[in-house]
């Protein structure tokens, strides 16, 4: 099997997962109480990965979760590793 094909498949899968993470962030703004089934599914897919990077920083009495930012940065780092390997 062609190694470039494998790298392309991994890149597409990373793109899909990054989109799911972004949808999770948008869902937390649009539907903060998880009433919509679509955002519940997105949350079930992305939360196991994002829990690894759970970091809450309290600023001005409010908590900000930076797990999505850190998770996306790690996925981009993985993508760059595959880009250099192939």
N, C-alpha and C positions, 0 to 999 in steps of 0.2 A: 504494500500500500504506500502511496506517495505521502511523504512526511509533510509536504505543504498542504495537502488535503486535510490531514489531521489537525494541523495548526489552524486552518480556516474553520474547521468544524468547532474546535475549542473556542475560537474567537467569536463565532456566532452564538454559541452557548453562553459565553460571558456577556455578550451584548444583551441577550434575552434576560439573563439574571440581573444585570444592571438596570434594565428597564423595570423589572419587577420591584427592585429596591426603590427606585424613584417613584413608582406607583404607590408603594407602601408609605412613603413620606407624604405624597399628595393625599393619600387616603387618611392619614392622621390629621390633616388639616380640614379636609372636606367632611369626613365622617369620623369624628373623634371617639364616638361611642360604639363603633363597629356594628352599625345597624344594617349596612348594605352587604349583601352576600358576596359581591365582587371583591370588596376590600377585605372581607374576612378570609377569602381564599388567598388573596395576595399576601396577607399577613401570615397565614399558615405556611406559605412557601418561603417567605423571606426571614421570618423571625428566628428560626433555628440558627441561621448564619449570623444574623445581626446580634444575637445574644452573646456571641463570642466577644464582641467589641463594645459591649454596653458601658458607656461612660456618661454619667449625668453630672453636669456642672451647673451649680446654682448661681444665677446672676440676677440680682435685684429681686430676690424672693421667688424666682421662677426657675424650674429645672429645664435644662436643655440637654437633649440626648444627641450625642455625636456619633452614635454607632453606624448610621447610614453613611456618613462622610468617611469614616475610617474604613468601613466595609468596601465602599466603592474604590477607595485608594488602594486597598489590598488587591481587589480584582484587577485594577489597572496595572499593578505591579506584576501580577501573575501573567497578564496579557503581554507585558513587555518581556518577561522571561521567555515566553513561548516565541515571541518575535525574534529574540536574539538566538534562540536555540535552532530555529529552522530558517 
